[in-house]
C-alpha cells in the first residue's frame, strides 16, 4: 500500500488521498462499533467479539466456514420461519405492548408467541409460493 501511495503521490491530489482515508475510516467504524458494543453485553450478542481474536473471527465470519452463493444449507421456508421470524420476534415482539394495542390479555399474546402460532400463520399466508 505504501508503495502505491509513494508512486501515485504526484498523480493524485492530497484532497483525494484525504477523502480516501476518510472513507476507509468510515468503513472500519461499523466494525469497531461491534467491538465496543460487545463490551456492554447487549441482549443479543451472538458473535460476542470481546477480544481481538474473537473480533477478527467475527468480521471474517470464520464460524460459518466456506460459503457458496449457489448452494443453500437449508430451505427458504426454514430460514424464514426458524431463523428470520424467530430473531425478529426476539427484537420486536413485546407481549405487553401488543396486548395493549389489541385489547387482549397479555397471557394470550405470550401463549401465541410461545406456541409458534403466529409464525405458522405468517408462513402459511405470506410465504406460500
Buried (B, 14 or more C-beta within 10 A) or exposed (E): EEEEEEEEEEEEEEEEEEEEEEEEEEEEEEEEEBBEEBEEEEEEBEBBBBEEEBBEBBBEEEEEEEEEEEEEEEEEEEEBBBEEBEEEBEEEBEBEEBBEEEEEEBEEBBEBBEEBEBBEEBBEEEEEE
